[in-house]
Every structure is written in structure tokens, then in C-alpha cells.
Amino acid sequence: MGAPEWLVCNGGVTVGPVRTELLLRGVIHGRVPSSAWVRQTGWQNWRELGQIREVSALARMLERRLDQPDSELASLQEGADAVARATDVGEALLVALHAAAQATSATIGLAHRVREPLLLPTTSCSFGAASERLGDVLPWFDPAFALARAGRGRILPGSGERGSAAQAISARLSPDVELAGVALLPIMVNGQLCAMLELGRSDHPFRTSDSVELADFIEHVAVVLARLGAARRLPGGG
């Protein structure tokens, strides 16, 4: 069975069908209003946007207050549950990016998915970043991509004494505003890189504990991506 596709109606105009990933992206960026009605292409009846499982899960995650006790862990647990309900790789990455950003108080982020035929990371989702980045392809020699291929996640300084990987990530995330810290989160399936998340904070550096708290979450995301078939896009995949 293919991934679900949705028709979206604002009361006067109906658009679609669109995949779940694009529906969620429209909600996040305000292009799909909360008053919209939606239905899957195989349904007979329309439903309110908030009644859609994937939309309500994402909304709860984004609305969580991170200044409450244990909110980072709770946000990641809720994010992991939402990722597990994803019906395709793009949707899973979109939810994972927002969960990781919310849990670490990141102000900006991008998700890159390794895609055929070049098997290079393509920017697929954004958090607080310019939508013009979507569709960009990272070159093989990109230093952050090199780290990610080795499965090496890093919390890096965004300014001062920073290496080439931090510079590359900062330039992508925020070319005009200096970041205080950046993070690289590779997602590996069967020993191969299938996606990578890049996060940035403009207020202060990431905490060392952020990498520890995110490790289990990223492993969970990798399991979901494997189930959804991400490994088939990689060299040697099934």
C-alpha cells in the first residue's frame, strides 16, 4: 500500500493530492490554516485538520514548553512516538527534525536525506530555515557530510575556534546571523548513512548532555527509517 495522499480544502479552494510530509510542512509554515478540512484520496468524508493523527501529534510536540522540568526528555519521547507513526521516510524525517530541535532548544535546523541517483544528501525538511534551501544537494566533499558518513555525530561551537564541519553547517543554517553552537546528527541504517540532521542555536552553545539525550532518539529514528525502506536507497541496501 502506498503512502497516503491528502486533499486539502480551505472552504473555497481544494488542492492536492499531497503526501503527508507536504501536508505537515504546510501546517508548520502556516500555508495550511488550522480551519482547513482534509481527507485522504480514498475517503468519502472530510475531517477537520486537527482530527488527523499525524497533525495532532506534531502540534502537541511543537506546543510543549521546554522550560518545564524534564520537558526535553518528554519531548523526545513524544517525538519518538510520532516518528514511529510515520508512513514514509520524508514524514519521519520531518517529525524527527522538529522533535530534536524542540528538545535541544535549537532555533534552526535542516534535515538532509541521501537520495538516488547521486546518493548525496538532499535538503528535505527545515525548522526555522529559509524554504529556499529545500532541494539543495550537498557535495561529496562537504566536511559535515564526511563526518556523517563515518557515523560521527558532533556538538560543535558555532563561532570562535571552529572546524570546517561547523563552518559548513553554520553557512547552511544561518549565513547572515552567527550561531553560538551547531549539532550534527547522522542517521545510519545497516551501517550506511541514510539521512543527517543539522541543528543550530543562536543564543548559546548546545549542552554536552544534548548529544547523550539524542543518541537513543536517533537510533529509534534509524529503526523507523529502516522499516520504511530507507536502506534500499543506499549502496548495498536491500
N, C-alpha and C positions, 0 to 999 in steps of 0.2 A: 504494500500500500504506500502511495506517495505521500509526501509531506502535505499537510492541509493548506488550502488556499482560501482566502477570505475576500468577500465583498464588503465594502465599507460605504455607508450612507450617512450624510450629514443632514438629512431631511429634505434635500433638494437634488443633490448630485450623488450618484453612485459610482465608485471607482473600484477597480480590481478586475480579475482576482490578483491578490498579492500574497506572498508567503508570510508565515508567522514572523520571521525575522524582520521583514519590512513593516509589518503592522506594528510591532513593538518599537521599532525605530521611529515610526511616525508618532506614536504616543509620547515617546521620550522627548522628541524635538518639537512637540506641540502642533504637528501637522494633522494629527487625528484628534479632534476635540473630545472631551470626556462625554459629551452629549451624543456622540455618534452611535449608530446601530451597525452591527456586523452579523454576518452569517457565513458559515463555510459553504463552499460551492455545492455541496451535496445536501444541504439543509433546506427545508421548506420555510422555516420561520426565522425572523430576525431576533437578535438579542442585544440588550444594552451592552456597551463596550465593557463596563465594569464586571459583567457576568462571565466574561471569558476568562478561563482559568489562568492562562499564561499572563494576561494583562493584570489581573488582580494580584498574582504572585509578585510580579515585577513592581507594582505600585506599593505593596506592603514593604518590600525591600528598600525601595528608594525613600520612603517616608520615615524610616526608622531613625530615631535620634541617636547620633553616635556619642553624645556626651552623657548618656546614661550608663550606669555600671554594667560591665560585661556586654555592652552593646556590640563591640567588634565581633566577639565570638558568636553572639546570637545572629548577627547579620550574615556571617559566613555560613552558619548552619542553615538559615533560611535560604541563602543563595544556593547552597548545595542542593537543597530540596527542589528549588526552581530549575536548576540546571538538569537535574535528573528527569524532570518532566518535559524537557525539550524534545521536539520531534525531528529536528535536523541540526546539523553541525553549526550552521550560522546562528540559529536561535540560541543554542547552548553557549556559544562564544559571547553573544551579546549579553546574556544574563550573567555569565561569569565575569565579564569585564566590569559591569556595574556593581556586582557584589564585591569584587576585590577593591574597587575604588571607594565604595561606601565604607568598607571595613577598615581601610587604611587612611581615611580622610583625604584621599587623593583628590586633587582639583581638576585633573585632566588625565585622559588615558586613550589608548588605541589598542585594538586587537588586530593582529595580522594572521592570516590563515595561509598555510602552504598549499598552493593550488597547482593543478596541471594547466598547461603542459610544461611550464618552465620550472615547476617545483620551487618557486620563490615565494616569500611571504607577500601576500596582497592585503592591504588595509581593508578590513571588512566591517569594523564597528568602531564607534567613537564615544567618548564620555567627555563632554565639555570642550571638545576639539572641533575645529572647522570641518564641516561636512565635505569640503573640497578634497580632503585627504583620502576619502573613501575611494578605493580602486587603485591607489598608488601601489607600485611594485618595488619592494626593496631589492637592491642589487646583491649578488652573491658575496661581494667583498664588504658589505656593511658590517662594521665591528660588533654591533649588537646581535645581528643575525649569526655571526660567527660564534659568539658566546652561547647563544640559544641552541645552536646545532649540537654543541657539546653538552647540552642539558644543564648549563650553569646559570641558575638564577642569581640575581645580584640586587642588593640595595646599594645605590651609588650616590655620591654627593652630586648635586646639580650645579654647583659653582666651585670656584677655587681650584684646588688640585684635583682635576677630574680627568679620566682617561678618555680614549676615543669612543668607547661604547656609550658612556654618559653623554658625551658631546653629540653623538648621533641621535640618541633618544631625545635629548633636550631640543635639538634643532627640529625634530619632527613634531614634538608635542607643543612647544611654545617658542617659536622663532623670535618673537618680539619681547617676551617677558621672561626674565631669568628665573629658573626654578631652583628651589632650595634643595630638592632631592628628587631622584628618579629611581624607578624599580623595573627590573626585567624579570618576567615570569615565563619561562619556556614550558610548553605542554608537550610531553613526549608520549607517543603511542608505539609500542613494540620497539623501543629503542630509537625511534625516529622522531624528529621534530614535526609536529602537525600544526602547531599554532604558537604564538607568543603574545603575551600581554605586556604593554609598556605603560607605566603609571608615573605621574609627576605631582609634586606638591609645591605650591608657590609660597606657603607660609613658613614652613621649617622642614628639615630633613625627615625622612621616614625613620621609624624606630627600628632598632635591630630585631626586636621581637616580632615585627611585622612579617619578616621572612619565615620565621618559625610558624606563626599562626596561619600563614598562607600555604605552607607546604602540603598539609593534608587536604586542603581545599583544592589545590591544583591537581593532586593525584586523583581526587574524586572527579574532577572535570575530565581528566585524561581517560578514566574508565568510561565515562559517558560518551566521549568522542569516539572511542574505540567501538562501543556498541552501535553508534550511529554511522559507522563506516568510514571514519576519517583516515584510518590506516590504509585504505585502498588507494589513497591519493599519494602515497609515499613510495619511494624506491623500495622494492622488496615487499610492499604491502600485499595483502591477500586480495 
